[in-house]
Every structure is written in structure tokens, then in C-alpha cells.
Amino acid sequence: MSEGSAFKQLYSQMINTGGNLASVQNNFKDKDGKVKKIKCFVKEAFPHFLVTDNHFYVPCYFSKRAVDGFKSAHSGVNITDLKSKVIEISDWSLEMVAVDSSTVFTSYAGIEIRLIVNNFKLVQGNQKVLLSRYPVNLYRDDEMKTLFQAYHHRTLTGRVSNKDSLPDVSTKGNSVVSFASGNKFQYGFKSGTTAVQDMKAIARNEKGANFLKDLKGSSSGPAQARVSGGAKAKKSKATPAGSRAVKSLSKTIVKGKNNKSSVARIGSRVPGAGTPGASASKVQTPKPMSQSTF
């Protein structure tokens, strides 16, 4: 396990306890018995709000209370402009949510652990913060993926009776693992239902309704592919009069009565190529040269 990664420790405990937040926060308290605050670096503020602990990055999900509290404490500061800033999260929670991992890049094996932010502030300071390494997606870490796979295995084997080694495929229900339509495998944890604010809605409230439209085609927002350049269509050239005459003559030849008839032979025999005479051959043959002549 990566030494010093607070996010990896939190998310690992969340998986190992099956989503028991109370147990996780109990192991993450300060000397006064309060849940520790999270101070992190904002890697990206839009379209995803990604924070990092200098090792891995995870997304933040803001509640309405968190957005309203930040606006009242930091008038004139946009949440979508916090990239490369440091924030301190004083009220937070974790939730396990069943998602489609083919569309949610911050998930694995159909599970996303969401960092719910209820209260946070901007850490003021003129000193620029520089990361000592490039953070990577926590869900792409090999140890984290192993934990997710182990949790999936525990859930699957927990639904098998002691007498069987595999689920009973003759019955319908959660004991049947199906990869097609019909009954599907489901995890046993209670999926989080906390209402969170959409980052697009936050951006529209901060920068206007046309903000997303202005991003199209820019380097900082989604763009639509456009085809430019390429060869231009050439105008067809007029057919010369001589060419038209050749085509007309070709049509006349093709319209003959018998196209398979042989052409009349010219002459009595096929003329042969003459052999060069002795004198001509002698002139064309290279002469040997002596050292003195050379």
C-alpha cells in the first residue's frame, strides 16, 4: 500500500468494511476524537472536480450545503476556478454506489466510492503549491483493484450454501449470476443516496447559461469535430473538338457487321530484320586497347 496516501487508506478501509462509514471514520480521528479534516490539492475543477493527496486523485461530490457555505465564505470565488488551489474539507463522508464502470472512469468492478463534501474552504496563501509527483487515478492502482475483486468474490461466495461450491443456477434470484438480460448480480452494500450538485449546474450558476456553449471548440472544454481543408472539387474540362472526332470514329469502327472477322494479310510473308553486315559489325565491336594506346 502506498505510504502516505490518505485517500488510499480511506478507500481501502471502506472496501474492507463493506461500506461501514462509522468504522472508517473511527480510525480517522485526531487526538480530540474528531474526524480529521482533509487538506488536498485541486487537480481539476471542471468538468470533474478532482482532488489529490500527491499520490492519487479522486472526485469530489458537493452537497447543496457545501456549495452555499463556500459561496458565503468566499464571495466572488468560483468553484470551477479552483484548479491548482488547496482546499480544506472539514465535513465529509464516503458512500459506495453501484455504477456502470464502462462509463464512470472513477470506479472499478461496478463500484464507486464517492467523497461527499458538506463543508469546505479555500486555503489562502500566496505561495504556489507544486506536486512532487504526477497523481494517478486511484481506481487504476493494482492494489485497489485487487481489493475490489476480493470484495466481489466475498459477495459472490457469501450467497453460496455450505454444501455447494457454486450458486444454484436452477433457481432465479440473486444466486444466479447472469451476464445477459434477466437477473443480474448485485452487491450487498446499501448504495448511497445523498443528493449532490451537478458540476455543469454549478458552472452555469457561476459563469452564465452560455458558459458550456462557449467551451465548444476551445482547448478547455468539449469540442465537436470539424473537417477542414482537403482537396477542392475540380471543374470538368471541356472536351476538345479533335477528341470528339476520335470518339466518333471509334463508334463507327465498333459498328462493323462482323467484329470477329480477321484483317486481310498484307504482303506474302512477314518481313524479317536484316543481319548487320561484316563491316557494320566490325565498326560496332569495341577494339582492344593496349597500355600505350590507353
C-alpha positions as CSV (number, residue, x, y, z in Angstrom):
1,M,0.0,0.0,0.0
2,S,1.3,3.4,-1.0
3,E,2.8,5.0,2.1
4,G,1.4,8.5,2.9
5,S,-1.7,8.2,0.6
6,A,-4.7,9.2,2.8
7,F,-7.2,8.6,0.0
8,K,-5.9,5.0,-0.5
9,Q,-6.1,4.3,3.3
10,L,-9.7,5.7,3.4
11,Y,-11.0,3.9,0.4
12,S,-9.3,0.6,1.3
13,Q,-11.0,0.6,4.7
14,M,-14.3,1.4,3.0
15,I,-14.0,-1.6,0.8
16,N,-12.8,-4.0,3.6
17,T,-15.6,-3.0,5.9
18,G,-18.2,-3.3,3.1
19,G,-19.1,0.4,3.2
20,N,-19.2,0.9,7.0
21,L,-18.5,4.6,7.2
22,A,-18.7,4.8,11.0
23,S,-15.9,2.2,11.3
24,V,-13.8,4.1,8.7
25,Q,-14.2,7.5,10.4
26,N,-13.5,6.0,13.8
27,N,-10.0,5.1,12.5
28,F,-9.5,8.5,11.1
29,K,-9.9,10.8,14.1
30,D,-7.5,13.3,15.7
31,K,-6.4,13.3,19.4
32,D,-9.5,15.2,20.3
33,G,-11.7,12.5,19.0
34,K,-12.9,14.5,16.0
35,V,-12.9,13.3,12.4
36,K,-9.8,14.6,10.7
37,K,-10.1,17.3,8.1
38,I,-8.9,16.6,4.6
39,K,-6.5,19.1,3.0
40,C,-5.9,18.4,-0.6
41,F,-4.8,19.9,-3.9
42,V,-7.3,20.5,-6.7
43,K,-6.1,18.8,-9.8
44,E,-9.1,19.6,-11.9
45,A,-12.1,21.8,-11.3
46,F,-14.3,21.2,-14.3
47,P,-15.9,19.2,-15.8
48,H,-14.9,16.9,-12.9
49,F,-13.8,18.2,-9.5
50,L,-10.7,16.1,-8.9
51,V,-8.6,16.4,-5.7
52,T,-5.3,14.7,-4.9
53,D,-3.2,13.9,-1.9
54,N,0.0,14.0,-4.0
55,H,-0.4,10.2,-4.8
56,F,-3.8,9.5,-6.2
57,Y,-6.8,11.6,-7.3
58,V,-10.5,11.1,-6.6
59,P,-13.6,13.1,-7.5
60,C,-15.5,15.3,-5.0
61,Y,-19.3,15.4,-4.9
62,F,-20.7,18.6,-3.3
63,S,-23.9,18.8,-1.4
64,K,-26.0,22.0,-1.7
65,R,-24.9,22.9,1.8
66,A,-21.3,22.8,0.8
67,V,-21.8,25.0,-2.3
68,D,-23.9,27.6,-0.3
69,G,-21.4,27.6,2.5
70,F,-18.5,28.1,0.2
71,K,-20.2,31.0,-1.6
72,S,-21.0,32.8,1.6
73,A,-17.4,32.4,2.9
74,H,-15.7,33.2,-0.4
75,S,-17.6,35.8,-2.2
76,G,-16.5,36.2,-5.8
77,V,-14.6,33.0,-6.0
78,N,-15.9,30.3,-8.4
79,I,-15.7,26.6,-7.5
80,T,-15.0,25.9,-11.1
81,D,-11.9,28.1,-11.0
82,L,-10.2,26.3,-8.1
83,K,-7.8,24.3,-10.2
84,S,-4.2,24.2,-8.7
85,K,-5.6,25.6,-5.4
86,V,-5.6,23.9,-2.0
87,I,-8.8,23.3,-0.2
88,E,-9.7,22.0,3.3
89,I,-12.6,19.7,3.7
90,S,-13.9,19.9,7.3
91,D,-17.2,17.9,6.9
92,W,-17.1,14.8,4.7
93,S,-18.4,11.3,4.3
94,L,-18.0,8.3,2.0
95,E,-20.6,6.4,0.1
96,M,-20.5,3.3,-2.0
97,V,-22.6,3.5,-5.2
98,A,-23.3,0.9,-7.8
99,V,-22.4,2.4,-11.2
100,D,-21.5,1.3,-14.7
101,S,-17.7,1.2,-14.8
102,S,-17.7,1.3,-18.6
103,T,-19.0,4.9,-18.4
104,V,-17.6,6.1,-14.9
105,F,-13.9,6.3,-15.1
106,T,-13.6,6.8,-11.3
107,S,-14.9,3.3,-10.5
108,Y,-14.0,-0.3,-10.7
109,A,-16.0,-3.6,-10.8
110,G,-19.2,-1.6,-10.8
111,I,-18.4,0.2,-7.6
112,E,-17.6,3.9,-7.0
113,I,-16.7,5.3,-3.6
114,R,-17.9,8.9,-3.5
115,L,-16.3,11.5,-1.4
116,I,-19.3,13.6,-0.3
117,V,-18.3,17.2,0.7
118,N,-20.6,19.0,3.1
119,N,-18.3,21.9,4.1
120,F,-15.0,23.1,2.7
121,K,-13.0,26.2,2.3
122,L,-10.2,27.6,0.2
123,V,-6.8,27.7,1.9
124,Q,-5.5,31.2,1.4
125,G,-1.8,31.8,0.6
126,N,0.4,33.4,-1.9
127,Q,2.8,30.5,-2.1
128,K,2.3,28.4,-5.1
129,V,1.9,24.7,-4.3
130,L,3.8,22.2,-6.5
131,L,3.2,18.5,-6.5
132,S,6.2,16.2,-6.1
133,R,4.7,13.6,-8.4
134,Y,2.0,13.2,-11.0
135,P,-1.1,11.8,-9.3
136,V,-2.9,8.9,-11.0
137,N,-6.4,7.5,-10.8
138,L,-6.9,5.7,-7.5
139,Y,-9.2,3.1,-9.3
140,R,-6.3,2.2,-11.6
141,D,-4.0,1.2,-8.8
142,D,-3.2,-2.6,-8.8
143,E,-3.7,-3.0,-5.0
144,M,-7.0,-1.2,-5.1
145,K,-8.3,-3.3,-8.0
146,T,-7.3,-6.4,-6.0
147,L,-9.4,-5.2,-3.1
148,F,-12.4,-4.6,-5.3
149,Q,-12.0,-8.0,-6.9
150,A,-11.7,-9.6,-3.4
151,Y,-14.9,-7.9,-2.3
152,H,-16.7,-9.1,-5.3
153,H,-15.5,-12.6,-4.6
154,R,-16.6,-12.4,-1.0
155,T,-20.1,-11.2,-2.0
156,L,-20.4,-14.0,-4.6
157,T,-19.3,-16.8,-2.3
158,G,-21.4,-15.5,0.6
159,R,-24.5,-16.3,-1.4
160,V,-23.5,-19.9,-1.9
161,S,-24.7,-22.5,0.7
162,N,-22.1,-24.5,2.6
163,K,-23.0,-27.7,0.7
164,D,-22.4,-26.1,-2.8
165,S,-19.4,-24.7,-4.5
166,L,-21.3,-22.7,-7.0
167,P,-24.7,-20.8,-7.0
168,D,-27.7,-22.8,-7.8
169,V,-28.4,-22.0,-11.5
170,S,-31.7,-23.8,-11.5
171,T,-33.3,-21.1,-9.4
172,K,-34.0,-17.5,-10.1
173,G,-32.9,-14.6,-7.9
174,N,-29.6,-13.2,-6.6
175,S,-28.0,-16.6,-6.5
176,V,-27.9,-16.6,-10.3
177,V,-25.0,-14.7,-11.9
178,S,-26.1,-13.6,-15.3
179,F,-24.1,-11.6,-17.8
180,A,-27.1,-11.1,-20.2
181,S,-30.7,-9.9,-19.7
182,G,-32.7,-11.1,-16.7
183,N,-31.5,-11.5,-13.1
184,K,-28.1,-9.8,-12.5
185,F,-25.5,-10.0,-9.8
186,Q,-25.9,-7.3,-7.1
187,Y,-23.7,-6.3,-4.3
188,G,-24.9,-6.4,-0.7
189,F,-24.0,-2.9,0.4
190,K,-26.5,-0.1,0.7
191,S,-26.0,2.3,-2.2
192,G,-25.6,5.9,-1.2
193,T,-28.4,8.3,-1.9
194,T,-27.1,11.7,-0.9
195,A,-28.2,14.4,-3.3
196,V,-25.2,16.1,-4.8
197,Q,-24.8,19.1,-7.1
198,D,-24.1,18.7,-10.8
199,M,-20.8,20.4,-11.9
200,K,-22.5,21.7,-15.1
201,A,-25.2,23.3,-13.0
202,I,-22.6,24.9,-10.7
203,A,-20.7,26.2,-13.8
204,R,-23.9,27.7,-15.3
205,N,-24.7,29.4,-12.0
206,E,-21.2,30.9,-11.7
207,K,-20.5,31.8,-15.3
208,G,-23.8,32.1,-17.1
209,A,-26.1,30.0,-19.2
210,N,-23.9,30.3,-22.2
211,F,-20.7,29.0,-20.5
212,L,-21.0,25.5,-21.8
213,K,-21.7,26.7,-25.3
214,D,-18.6,28.9,-25.2
215,L,-16.5,25.9,-24.3
216,K,-17.2,24.2,-27.5
217,G,-14.3,24.4,-29.8
218,S,-12.0,25.7,-27.1
219,S,-9.0,23.9,-25.7
220,S,-10.5,23.8,-22.2
221,G,-13.9,22.3,-23.0
222,P,-15.6,19.7,-25.1
223,A,-15.3,20.3,-28.8
224,Q,-17.1,19.0,-31.9
225,A,-15.0,17.5,-34.6
226,R,-14.9,19.6,-37.8
227,V,-13.5,18.7,-41.2
228,S,-11.3,21.5,-42.7
229,G,-9.0,21.6,-45.7
230,G,-8.8,18.8,-48.1
231,A,-8.8,18.8,-51.9
232,K,-11.2,21.1,-53.7
233,A,-13.6,19.8,-56.3
234,K,-12.2,20.4,-59.8
235,K,-14.3,21.6,-62.7
236,S,-14.6,19.2,-65.6
237,K,-12.6,20.5,-68.6
238,A,-14.3,20.9,-72.0
239,T,-13.7,18.1,-74.4
240,P,-11.6,19.3,-77.4
241,A,-13.1,19.1,-80.9
242,G,-10.4,16.6,-82.0
243,S,-11.1,14.3,-79.2
244,R,-14.8,14.3,-80.2
245,A,-13.8,13.3,-83.7
246,V,-11.7,10.4,-82.5
247,K,-14.6,9.1,-80.3
248,S,-17.0,9.4,-83.3
249,L,-14.6,7.4,-85.5
250,S,-14.2,4.7,-82.7
251,K,-18.0,4.3,-82.7
252,T,-18.0,3.8,-86.4
253,I,-15.4,1.1,-86.2
254,V,-17.3,-0.7,-83.4
255,K,-20.5,-0.7,-85.5
256,G,-19.0,-3.0,-88.1
257,K,-21.0,-6.0,-89.4
258,N,-18.7,-8.7,-88.2
259,N,-16.4,-7.7,-85.4
260,K,-14.7,-11.2,-85.3
261,S,-13.5,-11.2,-88.9
262,S,-9.7,-11.3,-89.4
263,V,-7.8,-8.4,-91.0
264,A,-6.5,-9.1,-94.5
265,R,-2.9,-10.0,-94.6
266,I,-0.5,-7.5,-96.1
267,G,2.2,-9.0,-98.3
268,S,3.2,-12.6,-99.0
269,R,5.4,-13.0,-96.0
270,V,6.4,-11.4,-92.8
271,P,9.5,-9.2,-93.4
272,G,12.4,-10.1,-91.2
273,A,15.1,-7.9,-89.6
274,G,18.3,-7.8,-91.6
275,T,21.5,-9.1,-90.1
276,P,24.3,-6.5,-89.7
277,G,27.0,-6.9,-92.3
278,A,30.5,-7.8,-91.5
279,S,31.8,-4.2,-92.0
280,A,29.0,-2.7,-89.8
281,S,29.6,-5.3,-87.1
282,K,33.2,-4.6,-87.2
283,V,32.6,-0.9,-86.6
284,Q,30.3,-1.5,-83.7
285,T,32.6,-4.1,-82.0
286,P,34.9,-2.5,-79.3
287,K,38.6,-2.8,-80.2
288,P,41.1,-4.0,-77.5
289,M,43.3,-1.2,-76.3
290,S,46.9,-1.5,-75.3
291,Q,48.5,0.2,-72.3
292,S,50.2,2.6,-74.7
293,T,47.0,3.4,-76.6
294,F,45.1,4.0,-73.4
